[in-house]
Amino acid sequence: MLGFSLLSAAMLLLTILGGGILPKVTVITAIICCIGHLLVCFYAGKLDRRITLLTGLLIGMLIFSAIPLPPWSEFIFGSIRSDQNELARSAVQDAKSIGLVNESGEWFCLSRNRAGTLRMALLLLTVFSAAAIGSQMPGVWKDRYIRFVVIVGIAVAFLGYAGQWIYPQGKTFWWLISVPHGRPVACFLNRNHFGGFIAMLCPAAIILFADSFGRGKFWSSGFWGLGFGIMSLATLMSLSRGAWLAYIVSILSVTILLLVHRRVLMGMAVAFLLGVIAFAVIYLPHDELDHRLTSMGYIAQTQSGMMRMSTWFDTIMILPDYALLGTGANSFRMIFPQYRTATTRESFKHAENEYLQNLIELGIIGSMLVAGVFGRAMFLWRKTHIQSGTPRVLGFSVGGAVIVAMVHAVFDFPVRIPLYAFVLASFIGLVITPYTCHHRIHIVAGRRLVAPLLGILAVVLIGIHSGKIYDFDSSDAMMCADANRLAKMLTWSPTSWQAWYHLGRKAVADPSIDGVSYGHKCITQATEYDPNNYRLWAEICRLRHSLGDKQGAHAAYDRLRSLRTWVRIKEME
């Protein structure tokens, strides 16, 4: 019951507080899960040593990449990182010399986005602990946890549908918590994440319906069937095409597996329920839904499809420069603008493909560790299933969730959403240990406490910087920060064009110093890190014109016009 209570409390916390993306929510959840992991170590079961070691190495790699290192050690960074660090170091020193800032930063970390990497380390600590807690639950509580999660999913689906179509929630979570950006649905920042999360729980709902129906529990089957219908409707009306594809693949897989395993009655019940839902969809009048459904036939030609494919191709070009160690977890937004070929107003903050983004951010070494953790988990599941069997509801629920996550990750970044990642990891934890295991409290060998104690220590140390890890790569925070804070942000993310730009703007706007030349230098460097940003070129053009650099101003204006032919600057005409 302890594991069930811990996981349920953590899930409810994430669900209520914006899916875990609100500041400090992940810190609190990580503390709950790591302490829970420590407590469940006092049970007879234990987590596989190899998966613990692989996960520990992965988390250790992320934390190490976020630790600032002295300049003399920069040979391990490689020439590209060293050059980037030296540019930022010189810029901060120059800012101090002209009186713009008070301190100069000398040390830089391996990651190109220290704040984002520390957040990812917190997320990994949370999901690993959730999986560990789930793996130690007795079988009956594993079943109850699956049902609890599905019930929460049904509630989220119903309220999310209401918030999207009946009583719009605007820029809020649950009509209560305001957010500055996005188009929230329920507790998610956009409809894609909402649709993907609900789709991940649909296989569990449909197998609960089929199992109850097969056992002759018609009231129970009616409840789960209704819940599945609500979740299917919510997934459909989310208008997320990636969620649709993941939903279709997982539900078809569950249905086929039921029939293959000779569960004909259950399979027929599922097929009938799917037929009812499909019939309802056909006759559901909704113009926007009709348009999205029609676009599935030419999805590669839609604006969204073309932008994603363009982003994927540009993302691949990053790999040769950061092949071994990657750019650092969650640093895509700081690196990608240099490589993008699209000239759209804003570049993607994510690769919209989890496999590509992991490869770029973690490099070959980190990606091998991720593959090792997942592969080991699947091996343990198979081993456990062969030795002691996996109950149908549990196996199909987890298998369906994994399928949804794997398919959805091709088009989006769902596993970076704390609530999504937490539920998926806790589900996987349920099947990597035997279902029929008996637990008793006993004295634990000290070495088994090492992993949870190290996890708690890491969470505490990262939590000390909780304000910075949510602000130092935030566009909104950079716009409002003073020069000293911007200089610090630059040392945390030396390739952030926004940090360079806003630091330059502060220098130009400060009347107490002669900062125009310095500001020009910073904004010029910003164009190096985001060369297809037409607004930066417009800024550079005006700044050079004010400095009397006519040749440079015309060069910037030509670049501006190549990006946006309709933009005019009066002074340059």
N, C-alpha and C positions, 0 to 999 in steps of 0.2 A: 504493500500500500504506500510505502514511503516514496518509491520511485514514481508511481502513478501521481501522487500528490505534487511532487516536485515538477514533473513534466507538465502537468495540467496547469499549475500555477504560472509557470514560465510562459506557456502558450497563451494563456489568457492575458498576461501582461503585454506580450507582443501584439496580440490581436487588438487590445484596447488602445494601445499607444502607437498607432501608426505603423504597424507591421515591424517595428523595431528600428525605423530610420530616424526617429526623433532623437535629439542629443541625449546621451547618457542612458538611454533605455537598454542598449546593447551591453553597456557596462554592468548595469544591475542584473540583467538576465544572465550574463556570463558569471557573475558572482554566485547567483542562485545555483546555476548548473554545476559549477566547479565544486562548490560546497556539497551539493547533492552527490556528485561523483565520489567525493571523499567519504561521505556517509555510507553509500552503497558498497564501498570497499569492505565494510564490516560484514558483508554477507558471504556465503560460501562460494558463490560464483566469482569468476574473474575474467577480465577482458583479455583477449589474445595478445600475447607479448609482441608479435610482429606488427600487428596493426597499430599498437600503441607506439612502438618504436618509429614506424614510418610517419605516423601523424606527428609525433614529437619532433622528428627531423624537419618536417614541413613547417610546423609552427616556429621552430627554432630558426629556420632559414628566413622566415618573414621578419621575425624580431631582430635578427642580426642585421638584415638589410635596412632596418630602420634606426640603427644605432649610429650616431655621428662618429666619424673616425678622424684622427688627426691628419693633417696634410701630408706628412711623410709616408703614410700608408696608402696613398691614393694609387699606387701602382696596381693594386688589386681591382681598381675600378675599371681599368682599361682607358685607352686614350680618349674615347668619346666622352665618357663621364668626367674624366679629369679636366678636359677642356671646358665642359659646361660648368664644372665647379669653379674653375679659375675665373671665368667670366663673372659669375655671381659673386665670388669672393672680392674681386677687384671693384665691382659695382658697389658693394656694401662699404668697402674701405673708402672709396671715393665719396660716397654719401656722408660718411663720418668726417672726412677731411673738409668738406664744404659746409659742415654744420647742419646737415639735413637730419642725421640720426645720431644717437649717442653711443651706440655699440656697434662693433663690427663682428660679423660671423666668420669664423675660420674653418670650422669643421662641417663636413657634409656626410650624408649617409649614402649607401649604395642605391637605395630606392630613389626614383625621381619624384615620388610623392610620399613623404614620410607619414603624413597624417592619414592618407588613405591606406597605407600598408599597415599601420597600427590598428586601424578599424578592421581590416581583414583578419589580422591576428586575433583580435577579440572575437570575431565571428567564428573562426576556426576553433578557438577554445570552447566557445558555446556549443557548437554542433558536435564536437567530439565528446564533450561531457554529456550532452543529451543522448548520444548514441550509447555511451557507456551506461548511463542510468537505465535506458530502455532495455539494454541487453541483460540487466540483472533483475528485471521484474519477473515474478512468477507467471506462469501461463495464463491463469485466469485474469490477472491484471493487465496482461498484454491485450487480451480480447477487449477488456473494458476500455483500455486506452484508445484502441482503434475506434470503438463506438463513440467515445467522448469527442475525439477529433472530428469525426464525421458530423456529429451533431453541431459542433461549433462551426464547421464548414457550411452546414445547411443554413444556420443563422446568418453567417457572413454573406452567403449567396443571396438570401432573401433581402437583407438590409442593403446590400450592394446594388441589387436590382432596383430597389426602391430609391436609393440615392442617385442612381444614374438616370432613371426614367420617370419616376412618379413624383418624388419630392427632392429635386436636385440639391445635393449637399454643397455645391459650389467648391471653393478652395478651402475645404475643411475635411478632417477625418471625423466621421460619425456626426456630422453637423455641429461639432463642438470645438475641435482643435484646429485652429487656423494654420494654413501653410502658405508660403509665398508663391510657390510655383506648382505647375502640374495641373492635372484634372483628376483629383482624387475620386476613387470609387471604394466605398467602405473604408477599410484601413490601409488601402494601397494608394500609391501616388499616381497611378494611371491604370487604365482598363486592361492593359496587357498583363500586368502583374496580378491583378484581380482575377482575370480569366484563367491565367495559368495556375494559380493556387487552387481555384475551385475545380478545374479540370483534373488536378493531381489527386483530389479526394473522390472524384466520381467513380473510379473503379472500386474503391472500398464500399461506397454506397450501393453500387449495383450488385456486388457479391454478397453483401449483407441481405439485400432483397432476395437474391436467388437462394441463398442458404436458408432463410426463413421460410420461403415458399416451398423449398424442397422438404423441409421438416414439418410442413403443415401448419406453421404458425402464421396464420393469415393476417391477424392484426399487426403483428410485427413486420411482416412482409409489406403490408400496406403503408406503414410508416416509412420504411426505408425506400419503398418505391416512390412515394410522394417526395421524400427528401431528394432522391436521385433526379426526379423530374424538375424540382426547384433548382438544383445545382446545374442540371443540363441547360435549363432555360437561362440561368444567369451566365453560364459560359457562352452560350450562343449570343445573348444580348450584350455581352461585353464588347462584341464586335472585334475581338482580337483574333486575327487569322492564325497566328502562331498557336494560340490556345486551342483553336478549333482543330488544327492538324494533330496536336498532341492528344486531344480528347478522342478523336476518331481512331487513331492508332491504338491507344490503350484500351478503349472499349471493345474494339474488334478483337484485340488480342485476348482479352478476358473471355469474350463469347466463344471464340474458337477453342481456347484451352478447355473451357467447360465441356464443349462437345467432344473434343479429343479424349478427355478423361471419362467419357461415357456418362456424363451428367446431363442426359438428354432433357429431362424434365426442367432442370434448372436452366439449361441453355435455351430451351423453348420459351421459358418465362422471360428471360432476358431479351430474346429476340422480339417477343411480343411487346415488351415495354419500350424497346427501341423503336419498333414500328409505330407505336402510339405517339411517341415524341416526334418522330420524323413526319408523321401525318400532321401533327399540330404545327410544326415548323412551316410546312408547305402552305398552310392556310393562315399563317400569322401575318397580317398586313403591317408592313413597316418598310418605308422607303429606304431608309439608311441601311437596314439589314439586307434588303433585296440587292442594293448596290454592292455591299461587301461580299455577299454570297456570289453574285455574278463575277466579281473581280477575282475570285478564286481560280477561275479558268484561265486568267492571264496575269497571275500574281507577279511574275517576273517583269512584266511591263508596267506595273503600277509605279507611282513615284516612290512609295515606301520600298518596294522590291528593288528598284534600280538603285536607290540610295544605299540600301543594305549591301547589295553586291559590290557597289563602288567602294564602300567602306571596307568590306572584306578584302578586296584586292589591294587596297592601300595599306591595310593592316599587315598583310604578308610582307610588304616591303620593309617593315620595321625589323623583322627577324634577323637579317644578316648583321645588323649593328648591335644587337643585344641577344645573340643566340644562346649563350651558355647560361647566364644568370637572369636574363630578362630585364625589364625596365623597373621591376618592383611591383608588388601586388597593388592593384587599384590605382596604378599610375598611367593608365591608358590616356586619360584626358590631358595629361601633361606632355605626352609625347606625340600623340597622333596628329595634332594640327601641323606639325612639320612635314608630315608625309602625305597628307590628304591632297587629292587632285581636284575634289569638288570645290566649287566657289560659293557654296551656300552660305547664308548669313552666319549660321552656327555649325560647328563641327560636332560630331557625335562624341558623347562622353564615355560611351561604351562601344565595343566592336559589334554589338548586336549578334554575337555568336560566342558563346561561352568557351568553346573549344579553342578558337583562335585567340581570344583574349587571354586565356590561361597560358597558352604557349608564349605569347608575346611578353606578358608580365612576369611569368615565373621562369621563362627560359626552358631549355631542355632538361636541366636538372630538376627544377621544381615540377615541371609537367610529369616527369617520370615518377616523382614522389606521389603526386596526385593519382596517377594511374595505378601506382602500387597500392595505395590505400583503398581505392575503389575495387581493384582486382582482388585484394586480400579479403575485403568484405564479401564479395560475391563468392569467393572460394569457401569462406566460412559458412555462408548460407547453404551452399550446395552440400558441404560436408555434414552440416547439421541435419539437413533434410534427408540425406541418405541414411544417416545413423539413427535418427529418432523420428523423422517425419516432421512436416510443418502443416499445421491445421489449414484447411482450405481458405477460410476467411482471412487469416493472417497472411498467408503466402500470396494470395491473389491481390490483396490490398496493397501490400508492399511492392509486389511486382508491377502492378499498374501504376503506382506512384513513381517508381523508378523510370518506367517507360515514358510517362508524361514528361518528367524532368529532362530526360535525355533528348527527346524530340524537341521540346520547347527551347532547350538550350541552343539549338541550331539557329533560332531566329531572335533570341532575346538573352537576357542575363538574369533569369529568375533565381538561381541559387545564390545570388548576391543579396537578395532580400532576406533579412534575418528570419522573419516568420516562415517563409517558404523553406529556407535551408534548415531551420530548426525542425520542422515537421518531417521533412524528408530524412534527415539524419536520425531522428528518434525512431522513425519507421524501420529504417535499415537495422538499427540496433536491436529491434525486436526479434529479428530472424537470424542473427549471427551466433546465438546461443540456443541450446536445446529448449524446447517449449515446456517439457515436463521436468523441470529442475526444481529441487527443493532447497530452500535457503534457511540458514540458521545463523544467528549472531555468534561470532567467535573472535578470538584474538588474531589480529592480522599481522603478518610479517611486514617489517618496516619498508622493504623494497616495493611492496604493492601500494604504498602510500605516496611514493615519489611522484608519480604522474599527476595525481590530483593536487598535491601540495605545490608542485611547480606551476600548475595551472592557476591556482589561487594567487601565488606570488606574481605571476605574469599579469594577471588581471588587475591586481592592485597597483603595480608599477605603471601599467598603461593607463589605468583609471585616473592616476594623478594628473595626467595630461589630457583628461577628457574634454576640457574646453578647447584646447588646441587641435585635437584630432578631428573635431567637427567644424572648426573655423578656418584652419590654415590652408585648406584647398577649396574653400567656398567662394564662389563668385560674389555673392552678396557681402560676405565679410570683407573681402578685398576692396570692394567699392567704398566701404565705410571706415576702413582701417587708417590709422595715422602712419606717418613715415617709418617710425621705429618698428611698428608691428609688420608693415609691409616688408621691411628689410629682413625680419625674422621669417616671414612667409617665404621669401626668396631663398633663404638657406634651407628651408624644408622642401621646397619645390623649385630647384634652380632652372628648370626649363618651362616654368609656367609663364606664358606670354602675358597673362593678366597681372601677375605680380610685377613683372618688368614694366608693363604699361602704367599701372597705377602708381608705382614708385616714381616713374618719370613724370607723370602728371602732378604729383605732389611737389616735385622739385620745381617744375615750371610755375606752379601757382603760388609758391612760397615767396612773399615779397622781401623777407628778411635775408635771403641769400641770393647769390648769382647762380641760379640753378638751371637756366635755360639750356645751356650746352650739355649739362649732365642729363637733363630730362630728354633732350634729343637723342643722346646716346642710348638711354634706357628704352625709349619707344622704338628706336631703330632696331634694337635687339629683339623687341617684341615681334617686329615684322619677320625677323629671322625664324622665330619659333612658331609663327602662324602667318606664312607668306601669302595666303589666299584670303586674308581678312581685309576687305576693302576699307573698313572704317579706320583701321590702323594706318593705311596708306593716305587716307584723307587727312588724318591728324599730322602725319609726317610732312605732308605737302605744305600745310598751313604753317607748321613750325619752321620748316626750312625757309619758307618765304619771309617769315618774320625775322629770321636771322640773316637775310640777304643772300642766301645760297640759292640763286635762281636756277642754276644747272641742276642741283639736287632736287629742288622743288618740282621742276619739270619732269625729272626722271620719276619721282614719286607720283606725279599726276598722270603720267603715261601708264604707270602700273595700275593706278586706280581705275583709269578708263578701260583698261584691258579686262578688269574684273567686273565693272559696272559701267556700261556705256552711257547710261542715262544720268550719271552723277556729274554735276558741274560745280566747279569752284570759281567764283566770280573773279577773283584776283588772277587766276591763271588763264582766263579767256582773252 
